[in-house]
Amino acid sequence: MKKLVFVYNGDSGLWNGVVHYLHKRLSPETYPCQLCGLIYDGTSLNKDWLAFVKTLGLPSEFLHRDEYRKKYGERAMEWPAVLLHEDEKLLSVVIGAGEFSGIQSLETLKERLARFSGQGSAAVSAA
């Protein structure tokens, strides 16, 4: 089954979570995970974002980079990234780390993903 895998540019764990939270709050312009910066409201995923992801028509998975490596193996890839997988096989990079620098808002991220899923602006306005 195909699915979207969202991979954060950070490792899992309580300590890492605290460090990431503080970094986002104290110095957001230097925070290394644009994906986290866009889809999180403080400490939880943005509810509008979660509703939008459900409209894409593909199951989704959210992983930290260490969790991704453990589940799918090492990849010569920079993070964050949005990937298309079929079971354990990587099919394509939907949005790579370099592309995230050009995505400055949640709406822009939604538009990119809606285009990928073939839903256009209908998916963005439905969210």
Buried (B, 14 or more C-beta within 10 A) or exposed (E): EEBBBBBBBBBBEEEBBEEBBEBBEEEEEEBBBBBBBBBBEEEEEBEBBBEBBBBBEBEBBBBBBBBBBEEBEEBEBEBBBBBBBEEEEBEEBBBBBEBBEEBEEBBEBBBBBBEBBEBEEEBBEEB
